[in-house]
């Protein structure tokens, strides 16, 4: 058997990458639609990258439905503010606006964190992860109101602050309180 030349190996890898990208695009198009089947989502999650999940959430928002693929609720009119104060904490609600509730935001973020970061065309060499959905009582426990904005070492005398002055982290809440 002849060994493949470097150019042939590269061509083969590019074809595999293109095929994986096409499969991912077909899955993304299906997940943008309402009435997504839970089984379809779980069976095809390994063919997605985190950026695909972000595209799905954004496209669903544009069509006016909740960003969590297993929810078909219509989005309510969005508030104009970017920040809210909850329990004496400042929250950035920019991403939260893509969902009908904090519970759906939390479920979507939980699912997104399970999606591997590795390139799609190299995943056949990795073990297939088991994806878990947040449902029932767990959904309330993982709900997110927004991103916690931490102000550290902020010079209040200065009129502007650098990117390093503001750190963000997810605020987890167990309450069903709506941000909107």
N, C-alpha and C positions, 0 to 999 in steps of 0.2 A: 504494500500500500504506500502510495506516495505521500510525502509530508506536504502540507499546505504551505505555500509561500506566504510571506508577511502580508502582501497585498490581498491574497485570497482570504486570509484570516480576518483582515480588516473589513473586507467586503461582506463576509459572512456575519461578522459582528454588527455591521451597520444594517444589514437586512433584518437581523434579529431585533435590533433596537427599533427599527421602523415598524415591524410587526407588533411588538409590545406596545408602542405608542398608539397604534391603530386600535388595538384591543382596549386599551385604557380609554381612548376617546369614545368608543362605542358604549362602554360602561358609564362614563360620565354623562353622555347624552341620555341614557336610560334613567340615571339617578336624578337628573334634573326634573324629570316628569313627576307629576303627582302620583299617588298610589303605588309607591315602591314596595315590593315584597321583601319582608325581612330575610327570607332565605336567599334571594338574589343578592342582597347587600352583603350578607356574610360569605357567600360563595365567591364573590368577585372582589372583595376588599383587598386581597393580596395583589391584584393587578392595578392598584392605584398607588399613587405617591401623595404625600401630604399636600402638594400644590394642586393636585387634581381635586382633593376634598375642598380646598379653599375656593376653587372655581365652581364646584357644585353649589356650595353655600351662596356664593355671590349670584350665580345665575338664578337660583330659586328665589332669592330676594328680589331680583329684577322682575320676575314674573309675579311677585306679590304673595308667595307662599313661604312658610317657615323653612329656614335653612337646614333643619334636621330632616334628613331624607325619609324618615318613617313617620313624619307628622305632615298633615295636609291642611293645617289651619292657615287661614289668611292672615297676613301681617296687618297689624293695626297701624293707623297713622303714626309716623315716627316723630318723636320729640326732636327739636332742633338742637338742644344742648348736647355737648360731647361728654360732659362730666355730671355726675350726681353725687350727693352725699348720703351715705347709708351707714348707720351705726357709727357715726363720727369718723368715717373714712371716705376719702375722695376716690370715686370709681370712674374709669374711662369706659363708657358704654358704647363705643363705636362698633365693636364686633357684636355686642348683645342685640343691637338693633336688627340684626339679620334673622332673629328668631321670634317666635310668638311668645315664649316664656323663658324664664331663667332655667327651668328644668330641661327644656329642649336645647338650650345653649350648652348646659353642662353635659348632656348626653352626647351631643355632637363633638364637643371638645374631648370627652373621654374616648370616643371612637377614633378621632383623629390621632390622638397620642399613640394608638396601637398600630397605626399604619407605618410600615418600615420606611426608613429614609434611603435605603439602598436603591440603586438604579433598577428599573423594572426588568431589563434584559439580563441581569445577573441573579435574579431571585430564584431561578430554577436550581441554583447551587446552594441555596439556603433552606433551612427547615421552614415549613409553612406555619406561620403563627396561627393560634386559635384566637379569633376575635370574639369579644364579649360585648353584649349590648347592656345598657343600663335601662332597667325596666321597673315598674311598680314602685315600691317603697325606696329602692335604691336611686330612682330618678330624682326624688326630692332631695336626697342626701348629697347628690353630686351637682345640684343646680348652682349656677354661677350668675352673679348680678353684673359682673363686669371685671375689668382689670384694676387692681389696687394700684393707685399712684402713690409712690413713696417719695417724699421730698427730703433729700439728705444733702447737707452741706450747701444749702441754697443761700446765696448772698442776697438778702432782702434789699440791700442798698442798690444793687444792680438792676437795670431795667430788662435785661435778658439773661437767660440761663442756658448753659450748654446741655447737650444730650446726656452727658454723664451725670448731671444733677438729678435727673428723674429716672428712677428705676420702677419697673412694673412687675407685678406678679398677679396670679389669678387669686381672686377672693372666693373662697368656698363658703357657701352658706347652706344651712339645712332648712331654711325657711322658704315658704312658697311666696314670699313677698315679691311683688312685681316692681321692676325698675321704672316702668312707665306709669 
